[in-house]
Amino acid sequence: MKHSKIVVLFAVLCTFAFTSCKKDYTCTCTTTVGSASTTKVYDLQNQTLRDADDACERYEGSTAISNTTCHL
């Protein structure tokens, strides 16, 4: 009896441990051209932290005249 309770408890804890929490994140990107800069904000809804970080990084980039950096 005691052994089965431990197994059930372990199964429940494993379920919570391997379930990723999803929530809303905000990605803030700054684009710099010469000495001028602009900021744009992107809402990333219902994402895990890893997915939101990956999505935010996709907004980054550089060209010959501009540089865009982003962070959550």
Long-range contacts (C-beta under 8 A, 24 or more apart in sequence): 20-48, 20-50, 21-48, 22-46, 22-47, 22-48, 23-47, 25-49, 25-52, 25-56, 25-72, 26-72, 27-52, 27-55, 27-56, 27-59, 27-70, 27-71, 27-72, 28-70, 28-71, 28-72, 29-56, 29-59, 29-60, 29-68, 29-69, 29-70, 30-68, 30-69, 30-70, 31-66, 31-67, 31-68, 32-66, 32-67, 32-68, 32-69, 33-65, 33-66, 34-65
